[in-house]
């Protein structure tokens, strides 16, 4: 296989220009384990399975990055793209669907197709062509890629992807390694469902699994366990406050507490996380 060392990949794929816009952004590659790699750049993290028989792509970021994503994939392994998987419908994970749909079929939960097709500006070519209710398994070369749907978590169409031989888990946005999670309440997500989804992944993957999160750095099961503990703590704290008659403003003013306040980040601040909890739990 035409696979380069991690250092060579990073040097080759880092584009030495300003990253002020997506058009100028870098796409970098990091080996997760075995034949599975993580591509990073603006938007959700991408997973790539690179085999002698072809490639499988998990999520595809924003449309302007499509050609850079393809270049990164070809550097890992110069083979045809065989399959594309969408972990959910958000644009930072499906934006390049139209580009890649002409190269390989797109797999996703049925709600992903429904939500993408409901957008006024959607393109028919961007829609998944293979959908499922509970999950499906894709066999490529000697790897078994297990797609499992979990209901009412980040959205109502979430899929986590487990590469059995490589022992790599791509969580989609059921794990934000960067901080507090985004729970899309308007798209069928729920905080309790999100926690249930995280616990399901913990219970159904090996302890030494390597994890590609939806956003953030390559990590391990300990960080996912800590993430689950934070969500449970948050749900319990806000539920108790609401039961005591506290208002949203009072919950926000009280804060999440010193242990977890450092998880506030640009997209999901501590305030936004607390307001999401209140909106869903009240």
LINGIQUI-V282915 format. One line per field, one symbol per residue. psi: psi as a letter, one per 20 degrees, with the letter a starting at -180 (. if undefined). burial: # if it has 9 or more other ideal C-beta (glycine too) atoms within 8 Angstrom, else .. Layout:
# LINGIQUI-V282915
psi = ???
burial = ???
This chain:
# LINGIQUI-V282915
psi = qmprrgghgghhipomrqkhrhhjqqoqpppfqcjpqppqapaqqqppporhiaqppoqkbqgiighhggggghhgomrqphqppphaiqhjijhjgggihihqqpqrqhhggghhiiphjqphiiqqiorrghrqpppocjqoooppppqldgajkppqppogghlppoibkjonhhbqqoonhikjrqhhhgghgghghgijqqhjqpporhpaqpaahghhghggggggggggghghghhjjqrghhgghhrhqhhjhiiprggnrgghghhggghhi.
burial = ........##..#.#........##.######.##################..#########..##.######.###.#.##########.##########..#.###########.....#...###.###..#..#.#..########..############.############..######.#####.##########..#...########.####.###.##.######.###.##.....#.###...#...##.###..###.#######.##.
